[in-house]
Amino acid sequence: MVEIDHILGRGLTFSEARVLREGGSDHYPVRALVSFPKEEPKGSGKP
């Protein structure tokens, strides 16, 4: 289990997310698949 702040999660892709507790709070735990952006190899000429 990992905690990712919604601000620090920028650039990540969250899919198949669901809240693990009923209610309306935005602080309830969420289960999701997380995809990280692909990094280009160093020296590839891409920024």
C-alpha distance matrix in Angstrom:
0.0 3.8 6.9 9.8 13.2 15.5 18.1 16.2 14.9 18.6 19.4 16.2 16.6 14.4 15.7 15.7 13.9 14.4 14.2 12.9 15.8 19.4 21.2 21.9 19.7 17.8 15.3 13.8 10.2 10.3 9.1 10.5 11.4 11.7 14.9 16.0 19.7 21.9 23.7 27.4 28.7 30.6 34.2 33.9 35.8 33.2 32.0
3.8 0.0 3.8 6.4 9.9 12.4 14.7 12.6 11.6 15.4 16.5 13.6 14.7 13.1 15.2 16.0 14.0 15.0 14.6 14.2 16.9 20.3 21.5 21.5 18.9 16.5 14.1 13.5 10.2 10.3 10.0 10.6 11.4 10.5 13.5 13.9 17.4 19.9 21.4 25.2 26.6 28.2 31.9 31.6 33.3 30.6 29.1
6.9 3.8 0.0 3.8 6.5 9.4 11.7 10.2 9.9 13.7 15.6 13.3 14.7 13.0 15.6 16.6 13.9 14.7 13.7 13.8 15.9 19.0 19.5 19.1 16.2 13.6 11.1 11.3 8.8 9.5 10.5 11.3 12.9 11.7 14.6 14.9 18.0 20.9 22.3 26.1 27.8 29.2 32.8 32.5 33.8 30.9 29.0
9.8 6.4 3.8 0.0 3.8 6.3 8.3 6.7 6.1 9.9 12.0 10.1 11.9 10.8 14.0 15.8 13.3 14.8 14.3 15.4 17.4 20.1 20.2 19.1 16.3 13.1 11.5 12.4 10.4 10.2 11.4 11.1 12.2 10.2 12.7 12.5 15.2 18.4 19.8 23.5 25.6 26.9 30.3 29.9 30.9 27.9 25.8
13.2 9.9 6.5 3.8 0.0 3.8 5.4 5.2 6.1 9.2 12.3 11.3 13.3 12.5 15.8 17.7 14.8 16.0 15.1 16.6 18.0 20.1 19.6 17.9 14.8 11.4 10.2 12.2 11.3 11.6 13.7 13.5 15.0 13.0 15.2 14.8 16.9 20.3 21.5 25.0 27.3 28.3 31.6 31.2 31.8 28.6 26.2
15.5 12.4 9.4 6.3 3.8 0.0 3.8 5.6 5.2 7.3 10.6 10.0 11.5 10.8 14.1 16.2 13.4 14.9 14.3 16.6 17.9 19.5 18.7 16.5 14.0 10.2 10.4 12.5 12.0 11.5 13.7 13.0 14.5 12.6 14.5 14.5 16.1 19.8 21.3 24.7 27.4 28.6 31.6 30.8 31.2 27.7 25.4
18.1 14.7 11.7 8.3 5.4 3.8 0.0 3.8 5.4 6.1 9.8 10.5 12.8 13.1 16.7 19.3 16.8 18.6 18.1 20.4 21.6 23.2 22.0 19.6 17.0 13.3 13.4 16.0 15.6 15.2 17.2 16.2 17.2 14.7 15.8 14.9 15.8 19.4 20.3 23.5 26.2 26.9 29.8 29.2 29.2 25.8 23.1
16.2 12.6 10.2 6.7 5.2 5.6 3.8 0.0 3.8 5.5 8.5 8.9 12.0 12.7 16.5 19.2 17.1 19.2 19.1 21.0 22.7 24.7 24.1 22.1 19.3 15.7 15.2 17.2 16.1 15.6 16.9 15.7 16.0 13.1 13.9 12.4 13.5 16.9 17.5 20.8 23.2 23.9 27.0 26.6 26.9 23.7 21.1
14.9 11.6 9.9 6.1 6.1 5.2 5.4 3.8 0.0 3.8 6.3 5.6 8.3 9.0 12.7 15.7 13.9 16.4 16.8 18.9 21.1 23.1 22.8 21.0 18.7 15.0 14.9 16.2 14.7 13.4 14.3 12.4 12.6 9.7 10.5 9.7 11.1 14.8 16.1 19.6 22.3 23.5 26.6 25.8 26.4 23.0 20.9
18.6 15.4 13.7 9.9 9.2 7.3 6.1 5.5 3.8 0.0 3.8 5.5 8.3 10.1 13.8 17.1 15.8 18.6 19.3 21.9 23.9 25.5 25.0 22.8 20.8 17.0 17.5 19.1 18.0 16.3 17.2 14.9 14.7 11.6 11.3 10.1 10.2 13.8 15.0 18.1 21.2 22.3 25.0 24.0 24.1 20.6 18.3
19.4 16.5 15.6 12.0 12.3 10.6 9.8 8.5 6.3 3.8 0.0 3.8 6.7 9.7 13.1 16.7 16.2 19.5 20.9 23.4 25.8 27.5 27.4 25.4 23.7 19.9 20.5 21.6 20.0 17.9 18.0 15.1 13.9 10.6 9.2 7.5 6.7 10.3 11.7 14.8 18.0 19.5 22.1 20.7 21.1 17.5 15.7
16.2 13.6 13.3 10.1 11.3 10.0 10.5 8.9 5.6 5.5 3.8 0.0 3.8 6.5 9.9 13.5 13.1 16.5 18.1 20.4 23.1 25.0 25.3 23.8 22.2 18.5 18.9 19.4 17.3 14.9 14.5 11.5 10.2 6.8 5.9 5.2 6.4 10.1 12.4 15.7 18.7 20.7 23.6 22.2 23.1 19.7 18.3
16.6 14.7 14.7 11.9 13.3 11.5 12.8 12.0 8.3 8.3 6.7 3.8 0.0 3.8 6.5 10.3 10.5 14.2 16.4 18.9 21.8 23.5 24.0 22.7 21.6 18.3 19.0 19.0 16.9 13.9 13.1 9.6 8.1 5.7 5.0 6.7 8.0 11.3 14.3 17.4 20.6 23.0 25.8 23.9 25.0 21.5 20.6
14.4 13.1 13.0 10.8 12.5 10.8 13.1 12.7 9.0 10.1 9.7 6.5 3.8 0.0 3.8 7.1 6.8 10.4 12.7 15.2 18.1 19.8 20.6 19.6 18.7 15.6 16.3 15.8 13.6 10.3 9.5 6.1 5.6 4.8 6.5 9.2 11.4 14.6 17.6 20.9 23.8 26.3 29.2 27.5 28.7 25.3 24.3
15.7 15.2 15.6 14.0 15.8 14.1 16.7 16.5 12.7 13.8 13.1 9.9 6.5 3.8 0.0 3.8 5.3 9.0 12.2 14.6 17.7 19.2 20.5 19.9 19.7 17.0 18.0 16.7 14.6 10.9 9.2 5.7 5.2 6.6 8.2 11.6 13.7 16.4 19.8 22.9 25.8 28.6 31.4 29.3 30.7 27.4 26.9
15.7 16.0 16.6 15.8 17.7 16.2 19.3 19.2 15.7 17.1 16.7 13.5 10.3 7.1 3.8 0.0 3.8 6.7 10.4 12.4 15.5 17.0 18.7 18.8 19.0 17.0 17.9 15.9 13.7 10.0 7.8 5.4 6.1 9.0 11.3 14.9 17.3 19.8 23.2 26.3 29.0 31.9 34.8 32.8 34.3 31.0 30.6
13.9 14.0 13.9 13.3 14.8 13.4 16.8 17.1 13.9 15.8 16.2 13.1 10.5 6.8 5.3 3.8 0.0 3.8 7.0 9.5 12.4 14.0 15.5 15.4 15.3 13.3 14.1 12.2 10.2 6.4 5.4 4.1 6.9 9.2 12.2 15.4 18.0 20.9 24.1 27.4 30.2 32.7 35.8 34.0 35.4 32.0 31.1
14.4 15.0 14.7 14.8 16.0 14.9 18.6 19.2 16.4 18.6 19.5 16.5 14.2 10.4 9.0 6.7 3.8 0.0 3.8 6.3 9.0 10.3 12.3 12.8 13.2 12.0 12.7 10.1 8.7 5.5 5.4 6.6 10.0 12.6 15.8 18.9 21.6 24.6 27.7 31.1 33.7 36.3 39.4 37.7 39.0 35.7 34.7
14.2 14.6 13.7 14.3 15.1 14.3 18.1 19.1 16.8 19.3 20.9 18.1 16.4 12.7 12.2 10.4 7.0 3.8 0.0 3.8 5.6 7.3 9.0 9.9 9.9 9.3 9.6 6.7 6.0 4.4 6.4 8.9 12.6 14.7 18.2 20.9 23.7 26.9 29.7 33.2 35.8 38.1 41.3 39.9 41.1 37.7 36.4
12.9 14.2 13.8 15.4 16.6 16.6 20.4 21.0 18.9 21.9 23.4 20.4 18.9 15.2 14.6 12.4 9.5 6.3 3.8 0.0 3.8 7.0 9.8 11.6 11.4 11.5 10.7 7.0 5.7 5.6 6.8 10.3 13.8 16.2 19.9 22.5 25.7 28.7 31.4 35.0 37.3 39.6 43.0 41.7 43.2 39.9 38.7
15.8 16.9 15.9 17.4 18.0 17.9 21.6 22.7 21.1 23.9 25.8 23.1 21.8 18.1 17.7 15.5 12.4 9.0 5.6 3.8 0.0 3.8 6.6 9.2 9.3 10.6 10.0 6.3 7.2 8.3 10.4 13.7 17.4 19.6 23.2 25.7 28.7 31.9 34.5 38.1 40.6 42.7 46.0 44.8 46.1 42.8 41.3
19.4 20.3 19.0 20.1 20.1 19.5 23.2 24.7 23.1 25.5 27.5 25.0 23.5 19.8 19.2 17.0 14.0 10.3 7.3 7.0 3.8 0.0 3.8 7.1 8.7 10.9 11.3 8.4 10.2 11.0 13.2 16.1 19.8 22.0 25.5 28.1 30.9 34.1 36.9 40.4 43.0 45.2 48.4 47.0 48.1 44.7 43.2
21.2 21.5 19.5 20.2 19.6 18.7 22.0 24.1 22.8 25.0 27.4 25.3 24.0 20.6 20.5 18.7 15.5 12.3 9.0 9.8 6.6 3.8 0.0 3.8 6.0 8.9 10.1 8.3 11.3 12.3 15.2 17.8 21.6 23.2 26.6 28.9 31.4 34.9 37.5 41.0 43.7 45.7 48.8 47.5 48.3 44.8 43.0
21.9 21.5 19.1 19.1 17.9 16.5 19.6 22.1 21.0 22.8 25.4 23.8 22.7 19.6 19.9 18.8 15.4 12.8 9.9 11.6 9.2 7.1 3.8 0.0 3.8 6.5 8.8 8.4 11.7 12.6 15.9 17.9 21.5 22.7 25.8 27.8 30.0 33.6 36.1 39.5 42.4 44.2 47.2 45.9 46.5 42.9 40.9
19.7 18.9 16.2 16.3 14.8 14.0 17.0 19.3 18.7 20.8 23.7 22.2 21.6 18.7 19.7 19.0 15.3 13.2 9.9 11.4 9.3 8.7 6.0 3.8 0.0 3.8 5.3 6.1 9.7 11.3 15.0 17.1 20.7 21.4 24.6 26.2 28.5 32.1 34.3 37.8 40.6 42.1 45.3 44.2 44.7 41.2 39.1
17.8 16.5 13.6 13.1 11.4 10.2 13.3 15.7 15.0 17.0 19.9 18.5 18.3 15.6 17.0 17.0 13.3 12.0 9.3 11.5 10.6 10.9 8.9 6.5 3.8 0.0 3.8 5.8 8.6 9.5 13.3 14.8 18.1 18.4 21.4 22.7 24.9 28.6 30.7 34.2 36.9 38.5 41.5 40.5 41.0 37.4 35.3
15.3 14.1 11.1 11.5 10.2 10.4 13.4 15.2 14.9 17.5 20.5 18.9 19.0 16.3 18.0 17.9 14.1 12.7 9.6 10.7 10.0 11.3 10.1 8.8 5.3 3.8 0.0 3.8 6.5 8.8 12.5 14.6 17.9 18.1 21.4 22.5 25.0 28.6 30.5 34.1 36.6 38.0 41.3 40.5 41.2 37.8 35.6
13.8 13.5 11.3 12.4 12.2 12.5 16.0 17.2 16.2 19.1 21.6 19.4 19.0 15.8 16.7 15.9 12.2 10.1 6.7 7.0 6.3 8.4 8.3 8.4 6.1 5.8 3.8 0.0 3.8 6.5 10.0 12.8 16.4 17.3 20.9 22.6 25.4 28.8 31.0 34.7 37.1 38.8 42.2 41.3 42.2 38.9 37.0
10.2 10.2 8.8 10.4 11.3 12.0 15.6 16.1 14.7 18.0 20.0 17.3 16.9 13.6 14.6 13.7 10.2 8.7 6.0 5.7 7.2 10.2 11.3 11.7 9.7 8.6 6.5 3.8 0.0 3.8 6.8 9.8 13.3 14.4 18.1 19.9 23.0 26.2 28.5 32.2 34.4 36.3 39.7 38.8 40.1 36.8 35.2
10.3 10.3 9.5 10.2 11.6 11.5 15.2 15.6 13.4 16.3 17.9 14.9 13.9 10.3 10.9 10.0 6.4 5.5 4.4 5.6 8.3 11.0 12.3 12.6 11.3 9.5 8.8 6.5 3.8 0.0 3.8 6.3 10.0 11.5 15.1 17.4 20.5 23.6 26.2 29.9 32.3 34.4 37.7 36.5 37.9 34.6 33.2
9.1 10.0 10.5 11.4 13.7 13.7 17.2 16.9 14.3 17.2 18.0 14.5 13.1 9.5 9.2 7.8 5.4 5.4 6.4 6.8 10.4 13.2 15.2 15.9 15.0 13.3 12.5 10.0 6.8 3.8 0.0 3.8 7.2 9.6 13.3 16.0 19.3 22.1 24.9 28.5 30.7 33.1 36.5 35.2 36.8 33.7 32.7
10.5 10.6 11.3 11.1 13.5 13.0 16.2 15.7 12.4 14.9 15.1 11.5 9.6 6.1 5.7 5.4 4.1 6.6 8.9 10.3 13.7 16.1 17.8 17.9 17.1 14.8 14.6 12.8 9.8 6.3 3.8 0.0 3.8 6.3 9.8 12.8 16.0 18.7 21.7 25.2 27.6 30.1 33.3 31.9 33.5 30.3 29.5
11.4 11.4 12.9 12.2 15.0 14.5 17.2 16.0 12.6 14.7 13.9 10.2 8.1 5.6 5.2 6.1 6.9 10.0 12.6 13.8 17.4 19.8 21.6 21.5 20.7 18.1 17.9 16.4 13.3 10.0 7.2 3.8 0.0 3.8 6.8 10.1 13.3 15.6 18.8 22.1 24.4 27.2 30.4 28.8 30.6 27.6 27.1
11.7 10.5 11.7 10.2 13.0 12.6 14.7 13.1 9.7 11.6 10.6 6.8 5.7 4.8 6.6 9.0 9.2 12.6 14.7 16.2 19.6 22.0 23.2 22.7 21.4 18.4 18.1 17.3 14.4 11.5 9.6 6.3 3.8 0.0 3.8 6.6 9.9 12.5 15.5 19.0 21.3 23.9 27.1 25.7 27.4 24.3 23.6
14.9 13.5 14.6 12.7 15.2 14.5 15.8 13.9 10.5 11.3 9.2 5.9 5.0 6.5 8.2 11.3 12.2 15.8 18.2 19.9 23.2 25.5 26.6 25.8 24.6 21.4 21.4 20.9 18.1 15.1 13.3 9.8 6.8 3.8 0.0 3.8 6.6 8.9 12.1 15.4 18.0 20.7 23.8 22.1 23.9 20.9 20.5
16.0 13.9 14.9 12.5 14.8 14.5 14.9 12.4 9.7 10.1 7.5 5.2 6.7 9.2 11.6 14.9 15.4 18.9 20.9 22.5 25.7 28.1 28.9 27.8 26.2 22.7 22.5 22.6 19.9 17.4 16.0 12.8 10.1 6.6 3.8 0.0 3.8 6.4 8.9 12.5 15.0 17.4 20.6 19.2 20.9 17.9 17.3
19.7 17.4 18.0 15.2 16.9 16.1 15.8 13.5 11.1 10.2 6.7 6.4 8.0 11.4 13.7 17.3 18.0 21.6 23.7 25.7 28.7 30.9 31.4 30.0 28.5 24.9 25.0 25.4 23.0 20.5 19.3 16.0 13.3 9.9 6.6 3.8 0.0 3.8 6.3 9.6 12.6 15.0 17.8 16.2 17.5 14.4 13.8
21.9 19.9 20.9 18.4 20.3 19.8 19.4 16.9 14.8 13.8 10.3 10.1 11.3 14.6 16.4 19.8 20.9 24.6 26.9 28.7 31.9 34.1 34.9 33.6 32.1 28.6 28.6 28.8 26.2 23.6 22.1 18.7 15.6 12.5 8.9 6.4 3.8 0.0 3.8 6.6 9.4 12.3 15.0 13.2 15.1 12.4 12.7
23.7 21.4 22.3 19.8 21.5 21.3 20.3 17.5 16.1 15.0 11.7 12.4 14.3 17.6 19.8 23.2 24.1 27.7 29.7 31.4 34.5 36.9 37.5 36.1 34.3 30.7 30.5 31.0 28.5 26.2 24.9 21.7 18.8 15.5 12.1 8.9 6.3 3.8 0.0 3.8 6.4 8.7 11.7 10.4 12.3 9.9 10.0
27.4 25.2 26.1 23.5 25.0 24.7 23.5 20.8 19.6 18.1 14.8 15.7 17.4 20.9 22.9 26.3 27.4 31.1 33.2 35.0 38.1 40.4 41.0 39.5 37.8 34.2 34.1 34.7 32.2 29.9 28.5 25.2 22.1 19.0 15.4 12.5 9.6 6.6 3.8 0.0 3.8 6.4 8.6 6.7 8.9 7.1 8.4
28.7 26.6 27.8 25.6 27.3 27.4 26.2 23.2 22.3 21.2 18.0 18.7 20.6 23.8 25.8 29.0 30.2 33.7 35.8 37.3 40.6 43.0 43.7 42.4 40.6 36.9 36.6 37.1 34.4 32.3 30.7 27.6 24.4 21.3 18.0 15.0 12.6 9.4 6.4 3.8 0.0 3.8 6.3 5.7 8.9 8.6 10.2
30.6 28.2 29.2 26.9 28.3 28.6 26.9 23.9 23.5 22.3 19.5 20.7 23.0 26.3 28.6 31.9 32.7 36.3 38.1 39.6 42.7 45.2 45.7 44.2 42.1 38.5 38.0 38.8 36.3 34.4 33.1 30.1 27.2 23.9 20.7 17.4 15.0 12.3 8.7 6.4 3.8 0.0 3.8 5.5 7.8 8.4 9.4
34.2 31.9 32.8 30.3 31.6 31.6 29.8 27.0 26.6 25.0 22.1 23.6 25.8 29.2 31.4 34.8 35.8 39.4 41.3 43.0 46.0 48.4 48.8 47.2 45.3 41.5 41.3 42.2 39.7 37.7 36.5 33.3 30.4 27.1 23.8 20.6 17.8 15.0 11.7 8.6 6.3 3.8 0.0 3.8 5.4 7.8 9.5
33.9 31.6 32.5 29.9 31.2 30.8 29.2 26.6 25.8 24.0 20.7 22.2 23.9 27.5 29.3 32.8 34.0 37.7 39.9 41.7 44.8 47.0 47.5 45.9 44.2 40.5 40.5 41.3 38.8 36.5 35.2 31.9 28.8 25.7 22.1 19.2 16.2 13.2 10.4 6.7 5.7 5.5 3.8 0.0 3.8 5.5 8.5
35.8 33.3 33.8 30.9 31.8 31.2 29.2 26.9 26.4 24.1 21.1 23.1 25.0 28.7 30.7 34.3 35.4 39.0 41.1 43.2 46.1 48.1 48.3 46.5 44.7 41.0 41.2 42.2 40.1 37.9 36.8 33.5 30.6 27.4 23.9 20.9 17.5 15.1 12.3 8.9 8.9 7.8 5.4 3.8 0.0 3.8 6.6
33.2 30.6 30.9 27.9 28.6 27.7 25.8 23.7 23.0 20.6 17.5 19.7 21.5 25.3 27.4 31.0 32.0 35.7 37.7 39.9 42.8 44.7 44.8 42.9 41.2 37.4 37.8 38.9 36.8 34.6 33.7 30.3 27.6 24.3 20.9 17.9 14.4 12.4 9.9 7.1 8.6 8.4 7.8 5.5 3.8 0.0 3.8
32.0 29.1 29.0 25.8 26.2 25.4 23.1 21.1 20.9 18.3 15.7 18.3 20.6 24.3 26.9 30.6 31.1 34.7 36.4 38.7 41.3 43.2 43.0 40.9 39.1 35.3 35.6 37.0 35.2 33.2 32.7 29.5 27.1 23.6 20.5 17.3 13.8 12.7 10.0 8.4 10.2 9.4 9.5 8.5 6.6 3.8 0.0
